[in-house]
Amino acid sequence: MKRINDYVAGMFADIPDSPEKDSIVQELVMNLEEKVADLMEQGKSEEDAVNKALVDLGDVSEIKNSMGSSDRRPRQKKTVNYTNRMWFSIWASALIIGLFLFMNFYYSPHRIWFVYPTFAVLWWPLTSVFSWLNHKN
Amino acid sequence: MISSDIIRGHLDAIILRLIIEKDRYGYEISKEIGERTKNTFEIKEATLYAVFQRLEKNEYIVSYSGQITHGRKRKYYKITEQGRAFYDEKIGEWEETKRIIDLLMEGKDEKN
């Protein structure tokens, strides 16, 4: 009975193929087919019997959950290294500010303008220092 | 149709009990549950399978393929020693629970 097979396979469509999945689908399909055969013996039409069996399958989320735990590798958790991120921003902004300083004093020593870009750049290390502090607590 | 949490909490023991009586296959168990309760309780196939999975993982039951019947190779489940022990434990717990609920919910006195 293709309809049952398609239905059950569809329920597990989001799970990667594996021998475990195949055997689960196969067993569920078999049980449902037996149910259909039984219901038809009791006088139901095939259409009705299949419908009833599919409704009686119920919720497969519990099966899926316990499938995943056994052999699926846990998804790599994306962790942010706040300390590294902070140091990077400090070093990088120091270099940028250094560049402005150099340009300012080398090319236009009589006009102090490097503070403007410095303020703009400082937001970056400030942000990362505070998110580092936040994370530490 | 009753589908209470209390029953759900004891499905493992209920199914173990059926497997203790004799080796059974999937649909046989859901049919048996329907028949014994005169269809006041029905187990969903997915729920039943989740229970099998759990029981097998805990080594309370083992499965084997039976002979081909009606063109199908049925998967039978068989109780293990651990399964039996777990069942006995659950029965003890259930007796105790029943006693407490009777006592508290219906005010039944133990002496009567």
gemmi code that builds the backbone of each chain (N, CA, C; Angstrom):
import gemmi

chains = {
    "A": [
        ("MET", (0.833, -1.198, 0.000), (0.000, 0.000, 0.000), (0.865, 1.243, 0.000)),
        ("LYS", (0.894, 1.855, -1.159), (1.840, 2.935, -1.369), (1.495, 4.159, -0.537)),
        ("ARG", (0.208, 4.371, -0.357), (-0.197, 5.591, 0.357), (0.352, 5.626, 1.776)),
        ("ILE", (0.305, 4.495, 2.433), (0.808, 4.422, 3.804), (2.308, 4.655, 3.824)),
        ("ASN", (2.968, 3.973, 2.913), (4.420, 4.107, 2.845), (4.820, 5.568, 2.614)),
        ("ASP", (4.150, 6.201, 1.653), (4.473, 7.600, 1.343), (4.218, 8.494, 2.549)),
        ("TYR", (3.112, 8.221, 3.212), (2.737, 9.059, 4.350), (3.773, 8.961, 5.469)),
        ("VAL", (4.130, 7.733, 5.815), (5.088, 7.528, 6.910), (6.459, 8.081, 6.519)),
        ("ALA", (6.863, 7.792, 5.278), (8.161, 8.301, 4.825), (8.171, 9.828, 4.869)),
        ("GLY", (7.035, 10.425, 4.537), (6.925, 11.875, 4.571), (7.111, 12.444, 5.965)),
        ("MET", (6.606, 11.702, 6.956), (6.754, 12.138, 8.345), (8.214, 12.212, 8.760)),
        ("PHE", (9.031, 11.349, 8.142), (10.441, 11.293, 8.524), (11.342, 11.954, 7.478)),
        ("ALA", (10.715, 12.736, 6.605), (11.481, 13.302, 5.489), (12.620, 14.196, 5.963)),
        ("ASP", (12.441, 14.822, 7.125), (13.476, 15.763, 7.578), (14.618, 15.070, 8.317)),
        ("ILE", (14.554, 13.764, 8.449), (15.623, 13.020, 9.121), (16.547, 12.448, 8.039)),
        ("PRO", (17.844, 12.585, 8.202), (18.751, 12.017, 7.185), (18.604, 10.494, 7.100)),
        ("ASP", (18.768, 9.987, 5.887), (18.596, 8.546, 5.680), (19.619, 7.751, 6.460)),
        ("SER", (19.160, 6.651, 7.035), (20.058, 5.757, 7.772), (19.361, 4.410, 7.883)),
        ("PRO", (20.116, 3.357, 8.149), (19.477, 2.049, 8.313), (18.451, 2.077, 9.443)),
        ("GLU", (18.747, 2.854, 10.487), (17.822, 2.959, 11.617), (16.482, 3.536, 11.162)),
        ("LYS", (16.578, 4.608, 10.366), (15.358, 5.248, 9.875), (14.556, 4.270, 9.019)),
        ("ASP", (15.262, 3.559, 8.138), (14.577, 2.602, 7.275), (13.801, 1.579, 8.079)),
        ("SER", (14.456, 1.071, 9.133), (13.792, 0.003, 9.879), (12.600, 0.547, 10.663)),
        ("ILE", (12.699, 1.797, 11.120), (11.566, 2.399, 11.829), (10.388, 2.582, 10.882)),
        ("VAL", (10.686, 3.172, 9.721), (9.626, 3.411, 8.746), (8.978, 2.088, 8.336)),
        ("GLN", (9.851, 1.104, 8.106), (9.350, -0.200, 7.678), (8.417, -0.808, 8.720)),
        ("GLU", (8.833, -0.717, 9.978), (8.007, -1.330, 11.017), (6.685, -0.592, 11.196)),
        ("LEU", (6.748, 0.738, 11.153), (5.509, 1.509, 11.283), (4.565, 1.194, 10.131)),
        ("VAL", (5.123, 1.143, 8.922), (4.297, 0.849, 7.750), (3.657, -0.527, 7.898)),
        ("MET", (4.455, -1.469, 8.376), (3.943, -2.829, 8.509), (2.781, -2.881, 9.506)),
        ("ASN", (2.978, -2.218, 10.654), (1.908, -2.203, 11.650), (0.636, -1.580, 11.099)),
        ("LEU", (0.822, -0.470, 10.369), (-0.348, 0.212, 9.812), (-1.028, -0.655, 8.758)),
        ("GLU", (-0.224, -1.359, 7.978), (-0.812, -2.228, 6.952), (-1.615, -3.359, 7.587)),
        ("GLU", (-1.078, -3.868, 8.682), (-1.831, -4.916, 9.378), (-3.142, -4.377, 9.913)),
        ("LYS", (-3.067, -3.137, 10.371), (-4.273, -2.506, 10.879), (-5.294, -2.357, 9.760)),
        ("VAL", (-4.818, -1.916, 8.598), (-5.709, -1.748, 7.450), (-6.364, -3.081, 7.098)),
        ("ALA", (-5.528, -4.129, 7.038), (-6.067, -5.446, 6.688), (-7.138, -5.861, 7.691)),
        ("ASP", (-6.858, -5.579, 8.976), (-7.781, -5.950, 10.037), (-9.093, -5.172, 9.926)),
        ("LEU", (-8.969, -3.870, 9.683), (-10.164, -3.033, 9.570), (-11.008, -3.441, 8.369)),
        ("MET", (-10.313, -3.835, 7.269), (-11.056, -4.245, 6.082), (-11.796, -5.554, 6.328)),
        ("GLU", (-11.172, -6.406, 7.144), (-11.837, -7.654, 7.509), (-13.124, -7.372, 8.287)),
        ("GLN", (-13.070, -6.296, 9.056), (-14.252, -5.923, 9.834), (-15.289, -5.205, 8.973)),
        ("GLY", (-15.000, -5.083, 7.685), (-16.024, -4.577, 6.774), (-15.833, -3.154, 6.302)),
        ("LYS", (-14.710, -2.535, 6.696), (-14.469, -1.172, 6.204), (-13.954, -1.228, 4.761)),
        ("SER", (-14.208, -0.163, 4.029), (-13.633, -0.083, 2.689), (-12.154, 0.237, 2.817)),
        ("GLU", (-11.405, -0.034, 1.762), (-9.960, 0.191, 1.842), (-9.669, 1.659, 2.126)),
        ("GLU", (-10.386, 2.519, 1.452), (-10.223, 3.960, 1.633), (-10.380, 4.344, 3.112)),
        ("ASP", (-11.478, 3.907, 3.702), (-11.728, 4.228, 5.113), (-10.661, 3.648, 6.023)),
        ("ALA", (-10.300, 2.401, 5.723), (-9.339, 1.711, 6.577), (-7.995, 2.428, 6.558)),
        ("VAL", (-7.570, 2.826, 5.355), (-6.285, 3.528, 5.249), (-6.353, 4.863, 5.986)),
        ("ASN", (-7.475, 5.569, 5.804), (-7.618, 6.849, 6.499), (-7.521, 6.689, 8.002)),
        ("LYS", (-8.220, 5.683, 8.498), (-8.213, 5.465, 9.952), (-6.809, 5.118, 10.435)),
        ("ALA", (-6.144, 4.268, 9.679), (-4.796, 3.855, 10.080), (-3.852, 5.053, 10.119)),
        ("LEU", (-3.971, 5.924, 9.131), (-3.074, 7.081, 9.084), (-3.338, 8.034, 10.244)),
        ("VAL", (-4.619, 8.195, 10.580), (-4.947, 9.044, 11.723), (-4.371, 8.427, 13.005)),
        ("ASP", (-4.448, 7.102, 13.084), (-3.998, 6.413, 14.294), (-2.482, 6.344, 14.426)),
        ("LEU", (-1.783, 6.796, 13.396), (-0.328, 6.807, 13.528), (0.082, 7.760, 14.635)),
        ("GLY", (-0.553, 8.903, 14.691), (-0.255, 9.866, 15.750), (1.010, 10.650, 15.498)),
        ("ASP", (1.599, 11.076, 16.600), (2.686, 12.043, 16.548), (4.038, 11.334, 16.625)),
        ("VAL", (4.860, 11.532, 15.603), (6.128, 10.791, 15.555), (7.306, 11.581, 16.132)),
        ("SER", (7.009, 12.736, 16.734), (8.137, 13.574, 17.168), (8.981, 12.892, 18.250)),
        ("GLU", (8.306, 12.094, 19.091), (9.072, 11.426, 20.152), (10.078, 10.433, 19.560)),
        ("ILE", (9.623, 9.730, 18.511), (10.517, 8.770, 17.858), (11.698, 9.501, 17.251)),
        ("LYS", (11.395, 10.607, 16.580), (12.466, 11.374, 15.949), (13.476, 11.848, 16.975)),
        ("ASN", (12.965, 12.335, 18.092), (13.881, 12.852, 19.113), (14.842, 11.792, 19.601)),
        ("SER", (14.324, 10.609, 19.876), (15.232, 9.605, 20.424), (16.128, 9.010, 19.346)),
        ("MET", (15.730, 9.185, 18.080), (16.610, 8.751, 16.997), (17.867, 9.607, 16.974)),
        ("GLY", (17.629, 10.898, 17.035), (18.738, 11.833, 16.908), (19.780, 11.622, 17.982)),
        ("SER", (19.329, 11.317, 19.191), (20.261, 11.277, 20.317), (21.282, 10.155, 20.184)),
        ("SER", (20.914, 9.090, 19.483), (21.810, 7.934, 19.514), (23.030, 8.097, 18.615)),
        ("ASP", (22.824, 8.570, 17.368), (24.006, 8.588, 16.515), (24.251, 9.899, 15.771)),
        ("ARG", (23.289, 10.780, 15.820), (23.535, 12.035, 15.116), (24.494, 12.886, 15.940)),
        ("ARG", (25.505, 13.408, 15.284), (26.449, 14.224, 16.036), (25.773, 15.533, 16.412)),
        ("PRO", (25.943, 15.968, 17.658), (25.298, 17.218, 18.045), (25.818, 18.376, 17.208)),
        ("ARG", (24.917, 19.237, 16.840), (25.317, 20.341, 15.995), (26.361, 21.192, 16.718)),
        ("GLN", (27.387, 21.546, 15.965), (28.468, 22.348, 16.542), (27.882, 23.642, 17.084)),
        ("LYS", (28.070, 23.840, 18.359), (27.519, 25.059, 18.948), (28.419, 26.224, 18.591)),
        ("LYS", (27.784, 27.287, 18.137), (28.568, 28.439, 17.738), (28.879, 29.236, 18.990)),
        ("THR", (30.131, 29.181, 19.393), (30.489, 29.938, 20.583), (31.343, 31.123, 20.169)),
        ("VAL", (31.103, 32.217, 20.832), (31.870, 33.413, 20.524), (32.933, 33.550, 21.601)),
        ("ASN", (34.146, 33.690, 21.149), (35.209, 33.901, 22.117), (35.309, 35.401, 22.390)),
        ("TYR", (34.677, 35.804, 23.493), (34.551, 37.234, 23.761), (35.898, 37.881, 24.055)),
        ("THR", (36.775, 37.129, 24.694), (38.080, 37.696, 25.044), (38.889, 37.982, 23.787)),
        ("ASN", (38.906, 36.995, 22.898), (39.625, 37.185, 21.645), (39.072, 38.339, 20.849)),
        ("ARG", (37.751, 38.384, 20.836), (37.091, 39.412, 20.055), (37.464, 40.794, 20.603)),
        ("MET", (37.529, 40.887, 21.937), (37.853, 42.159, 22.558), (39.281, 42.569, 22.193)),
        ("TRP", (40.211, 41.622, 22.340), (41.610, 41.957, 22.049), (41.805, 42.327, 20.586)),
        ("PHE", (41.102, 41.628, 19.730), (41.211, 41.964, 18.306), (40.778, 43.398, 18.065)),
        ("SER", (39.636, 43.769, 18.657), (39.124, 45.115, 18.403), (40.070, 46.166, 18.992)),
        ("ILE", (40.675, 45.847, 20.133), (41.594, 46.813, 20.747), (42.832, 47.002, 19.865)),
        ("TRP", (43.414, 45.889, 19.446), (44.608, 45.981, 18.592), (44.299, 46.682, 17.280)),
        ("ALA", (43.212, 46.284, 16.669), (42.886, 46.835, 15.356), (42.596, 48.322, 15.458)),
        ("SER", (41.839, 48.712, 16.486), (41.530, 50.140, 16.554), (42.771, 50.938, 16.928)),
        ("ALA", (43.673, 50.341, 17.724), (44.928, 51.036, 18.041), (45.718, 51.298, 16.754)),
        ("LEU", (45.753, 50.293, 15.880), (46.463, 50.464, 14.611), (45.829, 51.554, 13.755)),
        ("ILE", (44.476, 51.528, 13.707), (43.785, 52.523, 12.876), (44.051, 53.931, 13.424)),
        ("ILE", (43.935, 54.053, 14.752), (44.156, 55.362, 15.360), (45.610, 55.807, 15.134)),
        ("GLY", (46.513, 54.832, 15.246), (47.931, 55.116, 14.998), (48.148, 55.665, 13.596)),
        ("LEU", (47.460, 55.069, 12.646), (47.578, 55.523, 11.260), (47.108, 56.972, 11.129)),
        ("PHE", (45.955, 57.267, 11.732), (45.434, 58.646, 11.671), (46.402, 59.619, 12.331)),
        ("LEU", (46.947, 59.187, 13.480), (47.906, 60.019, 14.209), (49.082, 60.379, 13.306)),
        ("PHE", (49.603, 59.309, 12.671), (50.751, 59.508, 11.802), (50.418, 60.475, 10.672)),
        ("MET", (49.273, 60.229, 10.018), (48.871, 61.068, 8.900), (48.703, 62.511, 9.354)),
        ("ASN", (48.058, 62.660, 10.517), (47.793, 63.994, 11.046), (49.116, 64.766, 11.259)),
        ("PHE", (50.021, 64.112, 11.997), (51.236, 64.856, 12.365), (52.252, 64.931, 11.246)),
        ("TYR", (52.168, 64.001, 10.318), (53.129, 64.013, 9.226), (52.729, 65.021, 8.166)),
        ("TYR", (51.417, 65.035, 7.818), (50.991, 65.876, 6.699), (50.434, 67.224, 7.124)),
        ("SER", (49.741, 67.272, 8.260), (49.146, 68.562, 8.656), (49.346, 68.782, 10.153)),
        ("PRO", (50.602, 68.972, 10.584), (50.886, 69.056, 12.013), (50.240, 70.272, 12.696)),
        ("HIS", (49.752, 71.254, 11.922), (49.195, 72.441, 12.565), (47.708, 72.359, 12.797)),
        ("ARG", (47.091, 71.340, 12.243), (45.655, 71.155, 12.485), (45.431, 69.790, 13.120)),
        ("ILE", (44.912, 69.806, 14.348), (44.646, 68.533, 15.032), (43.278, 68.022, 14.595)),
        ("TRP", (43.250, 66.990, 13.757), (41.945, 66.432, 13.333), (41.812, 64.958, 13.671)),
        ("PHE", (42.905, 64.326, 14.154), (42.842, 62.869, 14.336), (41.836, 62.430, 15.410)),
        ("VAL", (41.451, 63.379, 16.320), (40.491, 62.993, 17.377), (39.132, 62.598, 16.805)),
        ("TYR", (38.762, 63.180, 15.668), (37.423, 62.863, 15.131), (37.328, 61.393, 14.699)),
        ("PRO", (38.226, 60.956, 13.820), (38.143, 59.514, 13.499), (38.413, 58.636, 14.725)),
        ("THR", (39.241, 59.113, 15.655), (39.509, 58.303, 16.849), (38.227, 58.019, 17.621)),
        ("PHE", (37.404, 59.059, 17.792), (36.137, 58.852, 18.507), (35.261, 57.846, 17.785)),
        ("ALA", (35.243, 57.988, 16.473), (34.404, 57.068, 15.703), (34.895, 55.628, 15.863)),
        ("VAL", (36.217, 55.460, 15.788), (36.766, 54.092, 15.851), (36.613, 53.495, 17.245)),
        ("LEU", (36.669, 54.325, 18.277), (36.634, 53.807, 19.652), (35.349, 53.065, 20.014)),
        ("TRP", (34.279, 53.329, 19.255), (33.030, 52.607, 19.562), (33.209, 51.097, 19.425)),
        ("TRP", (34.068, 50.753, 18.556), (34.239, 49.311, 18.304), (34.823, 48.583, 19.528)),
        ("PRO", (36.050, 48.987, 19.992), (36.556, 48.293, 21.178), (35.658, 48.473, 22.407)),
        ("LEU", (34.993, 49.633, 22.498), (34.087, 49.843, 23.633), (32.986, 48.787, 23.645)),
        ("THR", (32.404, 48.604, 22.481), (31.331, 47.619, 22.365), (31.827, 46.238, 22.774)),
        ("SER", (32.988, 45.867, 22.273), (33.436, 44.506, 22.544), (33.904, 44.337, 23.992)),
        ("VAL", (34.416, 45.407, 24.582), (34.778, 45.307, 26.008), (33.523, 45.086, 26.844)),
        ("PHE", (32.459, 45.813, 26.499), (31.255, 45.655, 27.312), (30.575, 44.315, 27.085)),
        ("SER", (30.625, 43.825, 25.853), (30.001, 42.502, 25.672), (30.849, 41.416, 26.336)),
        ("TRP", (32.148, 41.665, 26.412), (33.011, 40.734, 27.147), (32.654, 40.750, 28.634)),
        ("LEU", (32.456, 41.979, 29.187), (32.104, 42.110, 30.599), (30.743, 41.461, 30.869)),
        ("ASN", (29.832, 41.702, 29.947), (28.498, 41.128, 30.061), (28.550, 39.613, 30.134)),
        ("HIS", (29.378, 39.091, 29.247), (29.477, 37.650, 29.144), (30.136, 37.056, 30.379)),
        ("LYS", (31.088, 37.816, 30.934), (31.826, 37.326, 32.096), (30.915, 37.157, 33.311)),
        ("ASN", (29.922, 38.018, 33.409), (29.039, 37.951, 34.591), (28.026, 36.823, 34.460)),
    ],
    "B": [
        ("MET", (-13.045, 8.782, 24.480), (-11.715, 8.141, 24.452), (-10.828, 8.728, 25.537)),
        ("ILE", (-10.401, 7.883, 26.441), (-9.520, 8.340, 27.514), (-8.096, 8.396, 26.993)),
        ("SER", (-7.455, 9.497, 27.264), (-6.059, 9.584, 26.860), (-5.324, 10.361, 27.930)),
        ("SER", (-5.393, 9.831, 29.132), (-4.908, 10.627, 30.250), (-3.414, 10.476, 30.448)),
        ("ASP", (-2.884, 11.445, 31.137), (-1.458, 11.412, 31.454), (-1.122, 10.221, 32.334)),
        ("ILE", (-2.078, 9.827, 33.155), (-1.802, 8.698, 34.052), (-1.534, 7.441, 33.249)),
        ("ILE", (-2.366, 7.215, 32.232), (-2.139, 6.031, 31.399), (-0.818, 6.166, 30.653)),
        ("ARG", (-0.609, 7.337, 30.103), (0.621, 7.551, 29.347), (1.858, 7.288, 30.205)),
        ("GLY", (1.773, 7.666, 31.452), (2.898, 7.461, 32.357), (3.165, 6.000, 32.658)),
        ("HIS", (2.198, 5.133, 32.339), (2.377, 3.719, 32.653), (2.410, 2.828, 31.421)),
        ("LEU", (2.510, 3.475, 30.257), (2.507, 2.691, 29.020), (3.644, 1.672, 28.974)),
        ("ASP", (4.804, 2.070, 29.495), (5.944, 1.153, 29.476), (5.585, -0.143, 30.198)),
        ("ALA", (5.015, 0.011, 31.386), (4.673, -1.171, 32.171), (3.536, -1.952, 31.516)),
        ("ILE", (2.576, -1.227, 30.957), (1.432, -1.889, 30.312), (1.917, -2.767, 29.153)),
        ("ILE", (2.813, -2.213, 28.374), (3.296, -2.949, 27.206), (4.222, -4.094, 27.624)),
        ("LEU", (5.010, -3.848, 28.655), (5.839, -4.946, 29.180), (4.964, -6.109, 29.615)),
        ("ARG", (3.873, -5.762, 30.278), (2.952, -6.794, 30.752), (2.451, -7.662, 29.585)),
        ("LEU", (2.078, -6.996, 28.503), (1.582, -7.737, 27.339), (2.673, -8.611, 26.726)),
        ("ILE", (3.903, -8.115, 26.783), (4.998, -8.898, 26.205), (5.402, -10.034, 27.144)),
        ("ILE", (5.194, -9.821, 28.452), (5.487, -10.893, 29.406), (4.554, -12.089, 29.156)),
        ("GLU", (3.295, -11.786, 28.844), (2.332, -12.870, 28.615), (2.801, -13.789, 27.496)),
        ("LYS", (3.224, -13.189, 26.410), (3.841, -13.951, 25.330), (4.552, -12.998, 24.376)),
        ("ASP", (5.424, -13.531, 23.555), (6.096, -12.677, 22.576), (5.045, -12.117, 21.627)),
        ("ARG", (5.149, -10.829, 21.364), (4.148, -10.220, 20.507), (4.771, -9.307, 19.477)),
        ("TYR", (4.005, -9.013, 18.427), (4.466, -8.044, 17.425), (3.635, -6.778, 17.538)),
        ("GLY", (4.097, -5.737, 16.869), (3.537, -4.398, 17.035), (2.031, -4.289, 16.983)),
        ("TYR", (1.454, -4.663, 15.864), (0.020, -4.440, 15.720), (-0.789, -5.289, 16.699)),
        ("GLU", (-0.250, -6.453, 17.006), (-0.935, -7.333, 17.953), (-1.142, -6.603, 19.284)),
        ("ILE", (-0.131, -5.843, 19.678), (-0.213, -5.141, 20.955), (-1.256, -4.032, 20.913)),
        ("SER", (-1.246, -3.251, 19.834), (-2.247, -2.171, 19.815), (-3.660, -2.735, 19.713)),
        ("LYS", (-3.786, -3.837, 19.003), (-5.099, -4.480, 18.892), (-5.551, -5.028, 20.247)),
        ("GLU", (-4.610, -5.663, 20.928), (-4.905, -6.245, 22.230), (-5.338, -5.162, 23.227)),
        ("ILE", (-4.646, -4.032, 23.181), (-4.995, -2.940, 24.087), (-6.408, -2.450, 23.793)),
        ("GLY", (-6.724, -2.316, 22.503), (-8.068, -1.915, 22.123), (-9.120, -2.907, 22.600)),
        ("GLU", (-8.820, -4.189, 22.414), (-9.795, -5.208, 22.787), (-10.008, -5.281, 24.293)),
        ("ARG", (-8.899, -5.266, 25.032), (-9.023, -5.399, 26.488), (-9.766, -4.238, 27.108)),
        ("THR", (-9.612, -3.066, 26.527), (-10.291, -1.899, 27.105), (-11.612, -1.639, 26.407)),
        ("LYS", (-12.053, -2.564, 25.581), (-13.272, -2.413, 24.789), (-13.253, -1.075, 24.053)),
        ("ASN", (-12.114, -0.771, 23.473), (-11.907, 0.445, 22.690), (-12.133, 1.744, 23.453)),
        ("THR", (-12.034, 1.696, 24.781), (-12.087, 2.959, 25.504), (-10.701, 3.603, 25.532)),
        ("PHE", (-9.694, 2.790, 25.269), (-8.354, 3.362, 25.146), (-7.674, 2.782, 23.918)),
        ("GLU", (-7.155, 3.690, 23.102), (-6.441, 3.248, 21.909), (-5.052, 3.837, 21.936)),
        ("ILE", (-4.091, 3.038, 21.537), (-2.726, 3.564, 21.505), (-2.375, 3.919, 20.066)),
        ("LYS", (-1.753, 5.084, 19.909), (-1.318, 5.490, 18.574), (-0.084, 4.667, 18.197)),
        ("GLU", (0.014, 4.373, 16.912), (1.149, 3.547, 16.457), (2.486, 4.216, 16.782)),
        ("ALA", (2.513, 5.528, 16.612), (3.772, 6.248, 16.846), (4.170, 6.170, 18.326)),
        ("THR", (3.162, 6.291, 19.188), (3.427, 6.201, 20.626), (3.948, 4.819, 20.964)),
        ("LEU", (3.282, 3.822, 20.416), (3.676, 2.440, 20.674), (5.122, 2.209, 20.247)),
        ("TYR", (5.435, 2.729, 19.077), (6.793, 2.514, 18.593), (7.816, 3.222, 19.462)),
        ("ALA", (7.455, 4.408, 19.933), (8.370, 5.143, 20.812), (8.627, 4.338, 22.093)),
        ("VAL", (7.583, 3.670, 22.578), (7.746, 2.837, 23.775), (8.675, 1.656, 23.473)),
        ("PHE", (8.459, 1.003, 22.338), (9.345, -0.115, 21.948), (10.798, 0.327, 21.934)),
        ("GLN", (10.979, 1.480, 21.312), (12.330, 2.021, 21.155), (12.988, 2.214, 22.525)),
        ("ARG", (12.205, 2.773, 23.429), (12.726, 3.063, 24.770), (13.014, 1.764, 25.521)),
        ("LEU", (12.071, 0.842, 25.447), (12.234, -0.420, 26.174), (13.428, -1.208, 25.633)),
        ("GLU", (13.588, -1.138, 24.323), (14.682, -1.885, 23.716), (16.026, -1.270, 24.097)),
        ("LYS", (16.041, 0.039, 24.133), (17.276, 0.737, 24.492), (17.682, 0.409, 25.926)),
        ("ASN", (16.689, 0.294, 26.799), (16.975, -0.053, 28.199), (17.163, -1.549, 28.397)),
        ("GLU", (17.103, -2.293, 27.313), (17.255, -3.742, 27.338), (16.194, -4.446, 28.171)),
        ("TYR", (14.979, -3.890, 28.167), (13.868, -4.560, 28.844), (13.202, -5.556, 27.891)),
        ("ILE", (13.352, -5.295, 26.588), (12.833, -6.237, 25.595), (13.887, -6.414, 24.499)),
        ("VAL", (13.795, -7.528, 23.799), (14.624, -7.698, 22.609), (13.698, -8.068, 21.453)),
        ("SER", (14.140, -7.764, 20.249), (13.274, -8.056, 19.106), (13.904, -9.134, 18.243)),
        ("TYR", (13.070, -9.856, 17.538), (13.550, -10.814, 16.552), (12.513, -10.895, 15.443)),
        ("SER", (12.958, -11.272, 14.248), (11.957, -11.342, 13.176), (11.324, -12.719, 13.158)),
        ("GLY", (10.036, -12.685, 13.056), (9.286, -13.942, 13.028), (9.204, -14.475, 11.623)),
        ("GLN", (8.396, -15.502, 11.472), (8.243, -16.066, 10.142), (7.347, -15.187, 9.297)),
        ("ILE", (7.447, -15.397, 8.012), (6.655, -14.565, 7.119), (5.193, -14.986, 7.182)),
        ("THR", (4.357, -14.003, 7.565), (2.922, -14.256, 7.635), (2.233, -13.238, 6.749)),
        ("HIS", (1.319, -13.673, 5.948), (0.610, -12.800, 5.005), (1.586, -11.933, 4.219)),
        ("GLY", (2.692, -12.514, 3.812), (3.651, -11.771, 3.001), (4.439, -10.738, 3.773)),
        ("ARG", (4.343, -10.793, 5.102), (5.081, -9.813, 5.897), (5.946, -10.528, 6.916)),
        ("LYS", (7.082, -9.937, 7.162), (7.961, -10.495, 8.177), (7.769, -9.684, 9.449)),
        ("ARG", (7.078, -10.274, 10.388), (6.767, -9.507, 11.593), (7.953, -9.429, 12.532)),
        ("LYS", (8.020, -8.321, 13.252), (9.082, -8.141, 14.227), (8.469, -8.411, 15.604)),
        ("TYR", (8.979, -9.442, 16.242), (8.426, -9.822, 17.541), (9.275, -9.256, 18.668)),
        ("TYR", (8.618, -9.020, 19.778), (9.348, -8.538, 20.947), (9.252, -9.566, 22.073)),
        ("LYS", (10.342, -9.670, 22.800), (10.457, -10.683, 23.832), (10.994, -10.018, 25.088)),
        ("ILE", (10.489, -10.442, 26.227), (10.898, -9.833, 27.494), (12.293, -10.319, 27.904)),
        ("THR", (13.026, -9.473, 28.628), (14.313, -9.898, 29.192), (14.185, -9.951, 30.722)),
        ("GLU", (15.231, -10.416, 31.361), (15.217, -10.466, 32.830), (15.063, -9.064, 33.420)),
        ("GLN", (15.830, -8.134, 32.841), (15.733, -6.748, 33.335), (14.310, -6.222, 33.165)),
        ("GLY", (13.710, -6.589, 32.045), (12.350, -6.155, 31.765), (11.379, -6.646, 32.814)),
        ("ARG", (11.545, -7.904, 33.172), (10.693, -8.499, 34.190), (10.861, -7.775, 35.530)),
        ("ALA", (12.124, -7.515, 35.874), (12.421, -6.852, 37.143), (11.809, -5.450, 37.150)),
        ("PHE", (11.945, -4.763, 36.013), (11.409, -3.409, 35.901), (9.882, -3.429, 36.043)),
        ("TYR", (9.275, -4.424, 35.430), (7.821, -4.561, 35.504), (7.370, -4.767, 36.951)),
        ("ASP", (8.056, -5.670, 37.648), (7.695, -5.933, 39.045), (7.798, -4.673, 39.889)),
        ("GLU", (8.857, -3.945, 39.615), (9.058, -2.694, 40.348), (7.914, -1.716, 40.090)),
        ("LYS", (7.530, -1.626, 38.792), (6.461, -0.700, 38.398), (5.129, -1.092, 39.036)),
        ("ILE", (4.893, -2.412, 39.108), (3.646, -2.875, 39.711), (3.594, -2.469, 41.180)),
        ("GLY", (4.717, -2.636, 41.851), (4.790, -2.227, 43.253), (4.469, -0.749, 43.408)),
        ("GLU", (5.080, 0.046, 42.538), (4.849, 1.495, 42.570), (3.384, 1.817, 42.328)),
        ("TRP", (2.795, 1.104, 41.376), (1.411, 1.368, 41.007), (0.465, 1.046, 42.165)),
        ("GLU", (0.714, -0.084, 42.851), (-0.118, -0.456, 43.999), (-0.099, 0.663, 45.036)),
        ("GLU", (1.098, 1.157, 45.267), (1.281, 2.205, 46.249), (0.559, 3.486, 45.812)),
        ("THR", (0.702, 3.821, 44.543), (0.054, 5.023, 44.015), (-1.460, 4.909, 44.136)),
        ("LYS", (-1.960, 3.731, 43.773), (-3.404, 3.505, 43.825), (-3.913, 3.693, 45.245)),
        ("ARG", (-3.161, 3.118, 46.189), (-3.560, 3.188, 47.588), (-3.643, 4.654, 48.032)),
        ("ILE", (-2.634, 5.419, 47.643), (-2.588, 6.821, 48.072), (-3.711, 7.625, 47.428)),
        ("ILE", (-3.938, 7.383, 46.143), (-4.985, 8.148, 45.463), (-6.362, 7.784, 46.000)),
        ("ASP", (-6.609, 6.506, 46.226), (-7.880, 6.088, 46.828), (-8.085, 6.790, 48.153)),
        ("LEU", (-7.019, 6.796, 48.907), (-7.074, 7.349, 50.253), (-7.373, 8.837, 50.228)),
        ("LEU", (-6.691, 9.535, 49.346), (-6.797, 10.991, 49.339), (-7.957, 11.493, 48.506)),
        ("MET", (-8.218, 10.850, 47.377), (-9.205, 11.402, 46.470), (-10.611, 10.965, 46.840)),
        ("GLU", (-10.745, 9.752, 47.329), (-12.087, 9.270, 47.637), (-12.296, 9.095, 49.127)),
        ("GLY", (-11.274, 9.423, 49.909), (-11.399, 9.320, 51.352), (-11.630, 7.908, 51.845)),
        ("LYS", (-11.162, 6.932, 51.067), (-11.351, 5.540, 51.478), (-10.447, 5.219, 52.655)),
        ("ASP", (-11.028, 4.620, 53.660), (-10.238, 4.249, 54.827), (-9.626, 2.883, 54.590)),
        ("GLU", (-8.374, 2.766, 54.933), (-7.693, 1.501, 54.686), (-8.286, 0.338, 55.462)),
        ("LYS", (-8.870, 0.661, 56.641), (-9.376, -0.430, 57.496), (-10.612, -1.086, 56.886)),
        ("ASN", (-11.351, -0.337, 56.094), (-12.571, -0.909, 55.520), (-12.268, -1.799, 54.333)),
    ],
}
model = gemmi.Model(1)
for chain_id, residues in chains.items():
    chain = gemmi.Chain(chain_id)
    for i, (resn, *xyz) in enumerate(residues, 1):
        res = gemmi.Residue()
        res.name, res.seqid = resn, gemmi.SeqId(i, " ")
        for name, pos in zip(("N", "CA", "C"), xyz):
            atom = gemmi.Atom()
            atom.name, atom.element = name, gemmi.Element(name[0])
            atom.pos, atom.b_iso = gemmi.Position(*pos), 0.0
            res.add_atom(atom)
        chain.add_residue(res)
    model.add_chain(chain)
structure = gemmi.Structure()
structure.add_model(model)
structure.setup_entities()
